[in-house]
Amino acid sequence: MTDNDNISEIRRSVQALCAEFPGAYWREKDSARAYPGEFVDALTKAGFLAALIPESYGGSGLKLDDAAVIMEEIQAAGCNGASAHAQMYIMNTLLKYGSEEQKQEYLPRIATGELRLQAFGVSEPTSGTDTLSLRTVAVRDGDEYVINGQKIWTSRAEYSDLMMLLARTTPREDVASKTEGLSIFLVDMRKVVGNGMTIKPIRTMMNHSTTEVFFDDMRIPASALIGEEGKGFRYILSGMNAERILIAAECIGDAKWFIKKATDYGSERNVFGRAIAQNQGVQFPIARCYAQMCAAELMVHHAAQVSDAGGNPGAEANMAKLLASEASWAAADMCVQTHGGFGFAEEYDVERKFREARLYTVAPISTNLILSYLAEHVLGLPRSY
Ligand SMILES: Cc1cc2nc3c(=O)[nH]c(=O)nc-3n(C[C@H](O)[C@H](O)[C@H](O)COP(=O)(O)OP(=O)(O)OC[C@H]3O[C@@H](n4cnc5c(N)ncnc54)[C@H](O)[C@@H]3O)c2cc1C
């Protein structure tokens, strides 16, 4: 990819910031399963997490394609953007469908870092992939909504002030299409944690600060509703496309990190009196991963550009996520293989990045579901589920 001056400047600034957070920092956080608050604060202070907020609300008003470069560079530097990436993509729903009053109330404070918008409550224990069968309900009661139900995998909920929450406001049997009757709420968590909302951390194979969230007669003001009641599913789809594009960009960053790490190690490590990467059996897998990463990178930027031009990047965002997550996972596997036994030693960071990279063929949408989308919506094949 050839960069324009603006993109090159973004890359340099992110690289400079990330240099302050070396492998030792991430190893320590990983081992304690601790939230990298200092890193998130530094990103916020530098304005990177407000990249997509328009200048009129205190952000930098960058395009999605620029934001993708920020996320890519974070990962390529060996850092973990999963600690903060939601703020970028959740924003899309608020920007597109929030009222002027909601934008004035929240965006400038998110831009300064006074408020964190890091939690996205969609998945539930009985409805992961099948979002439309979710069971969390919001019932209007005067000037409030009363919410009951449960979310799972709500990442960063303990470290966020705001949560974008998807709940059913009209029972499924009372709507013509199952995509109707769902609504989106911007929940001020500071007012409800311990008062209707309970958060329980889930320990996972990597440091991801993910949780279960329980709603027990949780009351929120009716003004928390985004847009019109019942149209929430449509509203979050645009946020989900942004999410897929930004996470695909993170995968490209991961793939670049693994390829660089393998290239350096393969050139330095001597076995049988010569660098291991002199063997084609070692260098070809690295070269193949590089080609796979470059092809996926083109699709990521294409998807972002379709979105920036005002188009619907549904197919492109899905393809970007599919190709990039497979490219990063292939590179992760190759990197461990290139390092031999040292790929398993914590101090090399390879095993940590390997665990982190594994997530993205599963979440935020699994490979199978992307293939189903392409088969049905792009190729016109019969719906399989
Ligand atoms: C660490 C982590 C962080 C997450 N963060 C968030 C978050 O912040 N907010 C949030 O809302 N969610 C989050 N998620 C949830 C994530 O989006 C879901 O895990 C993902 O959508 C898959 O849902 P599921 O786990 O219920 O899998 P299931 O829906 O149970 O699927 C299991 C497997 O079956 C396959 N499958 C299911 N149906 C079909 C079908 N019809 N055809 C073919 N294959 C099928 C899937 O592809 C998958 O491989 C997170 C998950 C993890 C692990």
The ligand as an SDF file (V2000), in Angstrom:
LIG
                    3D

 53 58  0  0  0  0  0  0  0  0999 V2000
  -13.2670  -12.7680   23.9420 C   0  0  0  0  0  0  0  0  0  0  0  0
  -14.6140  -12.4310   23.3450 C   0  0  0  0  0  0  0  0  0  0  0  0
  -15.0450  -11.1120   23.3440 C   0  0  0  0  0  0  0  0  0  0  0  0
  -16.3090  -10.7850   22.8480 C   0  0  0  0  0  0  0  0  0  0  0  0
  -16.7690   -9.4800   22.9590 N   0  0  0  0  0  0  0  0  0  0  0  0
  -18.0660   -9.2230   22.6890 C   0  0  0  0  0  0  0  0  0  0  0  0
  -18.6250   -7.9430   22.9830 C   0  0  0  0  0  0  0  0  0  0  0  0
  -17.9400   -7.0150   23.4760 O   0  0  0  0  0  0  0  0  0  0  0  0
  -19.9510   -7.7450   22.7680 N   0  0  0  0  0  0  0  0  0  0  0  0
  -20.7490   -8.7370   22.2610 C   0  0  0  0  0  0  0  0  0  0  0  0
  -21.9530   -8.4890   22.0880 O   0  0  0  0  0  0  0  0  0  0  0  0
  -20.2490   -9.9580   21.9440 N   0  0  0  0  0  0  0  0  0  0  0  0
  -18.9350  -10.2210   22.1500 C   0  0  0  0  0  0  0  0  0  0  0  0
  -18.4180  -11.4790   21.8660 N   0  0  0  0  0  0  0  0  0  0  0  0
  -19.3050  -12.5300   21.3640 C   0  0  0  0  0  0  0  0  0  0  0  0
  -19.0070  -12.9650   19.9380 C   0  0  0  0  0  0  0  0  0  0  0  0
  -19.4960  -11.9970   19.0500 O   0  0  0  0  0  0  0  0  0  0  0  0
  -19.6430  -14.3500   19.7620 C   0  0  0  0  0  0  0  0  0  0  0  0
  -18.8520  -15.2590   20.5030 O   0  0  0  0  0  0  0  0  0  0  0  0
  -19.7200  -14.7570   18.3210 C   0  0  0  0  0  0  0  0  0  0  0  0
  -20.6540  -13.9630   17.6470 O   0  0  0  0  0  0  0  0  0  0  0  0
  -20.1500  -16.2300   18.1850 C   0  0  0  0  0  0  0  0  0  0  0  0
  -21.2810  -16.4970   18.9640 O   0  0  0  0  0  0  0  0  0  0  0  0
  -21.2940  -17.7390   19.9720 P   0  0  0  0  0  0  0  0  0  0  0  0
  -20.0560  -17.6840   20.7810 O   0  0  0  0  0  0  0  0  0  0  0  0
  -22.5770  -17.7630   20.7270 O   0  0  0  0  0  0  0  0  0  0  0  0
  -21.2070  -18.9980   19.0380 O   0  0  0  0  0  0  0  0  0  0  0  0
  -22.4220  -19.8630   18.4540 P   0  0  0  0  0  0  0  0  0  0  0  0
  -23.4540  -18.9740   17.8490 O   0  0  0  0  0  0  0  0  0  0  0  0
  -22.8560  -20.8240   19.4960 O   0  0  0  0  0  0  0  0  0  0  0  0
  -21.6590  -20.6450   17.3100 O   0  0  0  0  0  0  0  0  0  0  0  0
  -20.7140  -21.6830   17.5950 C   0  0  0  0  0  0  0  0  0  0  0  0
  -20.1000  -22.1590   16.2890 C   0  0  0  0  0  0  0  0  0  0  0  0
  -21.1260  -22.6670   15.4280 O   0  0  0  0  0  0  0  0  0  0  0  0
  -21.0860  -22.0360   14.1740 C   0  0  0  0  0  0  0  0  0  0  0  0
  -22.4400  -21.8420   13.6560 N   0  0  0  0  0  0  0  0  0  0  0  0
  -23.5420  -21.3950   14.3490 C   0  0  0  0  0  0  0  0  0  0  0  0
  -24.6110  -21.3290   13.5260 N   0  0  0  0  0  0  0  0  0  0  0  0
  -24.1730  -21.7190   12.3020 C   0  0  0  0  0  0  0  0  0  0  0  0
  -24.8040  -21.8280   11.0320 C   0  0  0  0  0  0  0  0  0  0  0  0
  -26.0850  -21.5540   10.8360 N   0  0  0  0  0  0  0  0  0  0  0  0
  -24.0550  -22.2690    9.9720 N   0  0  0  0  0  0  0  0  0  0  0  0
  -22.7530  -22.5710   10.1500 C   0  0  0  0  0  0  0  0  0  0  0  0
  -22.1000  -22.4710   11.3250 N   0  0  0  0  0  0  0  0  0  0  0  0
  -22.8060  -22.0350   12.3950 C   0  0  0  0  0  0  0  0  0  0  0  0
  -20.3890  -20.7080   14.3990 C   0  0  0  0  0  0  0  0  0  0  0  0
  -19.7550  -20.2810   13.2230 O   0  0  0  0  0  0  0  0  0  0  0  0
  -19.4160  -21.0240   15.5250 C   0  0  0  0  0  0  0  0  0  0  0  0
  -18.1910  -21.4430   14.9910 O   0  0  0  0  0  0  0  0  0  0  0  0
  -17.1210  -11.8050   22.2970 C   0  0  0  0  0  0  0  0  0  0  0  0
  -16.6580  -13.1280   22.2710 C   0  0  0  0  0  0  0  0  0  0  0  0
  -15.4470  -13.4520   22.7960 C   0  0  0  0  0  0  0  0  0  0  0  0
  -15.0040  -14.8980   22.8060 C   0  0  0  0  0  0  0  0  0  0  0  0
  1  2  1  0
  2  3  1  0
  2 52  2  0
  3  4  2  0
  4  5  1  0
  4 50  1  0
  5  6  2  0
  6  7  1  0
  6 13  1  0
  7  8  2  0
  7  9  1  0
  9 10  1  0
 10 11  2  0
 10 12  1  0
 12 13  2  0
 13 14  1  0
 14 15  1  0
 14 50  1  0
 15 16  1  0
 16 17  1  0
 16 18  1  0
 18 19  1  0
 18 20  1  0
 20 21  1  0
 20 22  1  0
 22 23  1  0
 23 24  1  0
 24 25  2  0
 24 26  1  0
 24 27  1  0
 27 28  1  0
 28 29  2  0
 28 30  1  0
 28 31  1  0
 31 32  1  0
 32 33  1  0
 33 34  1  0
 33 48  1  0
 34 35  1  0
 35 36  1  0
 35 46  1  0
 36 37  1  0
 36 45  1  0
 37 38  2  0
 38 39  1  0
 39 40  1  0
 39 45  2  0
 40 41  1  0
 40 42  2  0
 42 43  1  0
 43 44  2  0
 44 45  1  0
 46 47  1  0
 46 48  1  0
 48 49  1  0
 50 51  2  0
 51 52  1  0
 52 53  1  0
M  END
$$$$
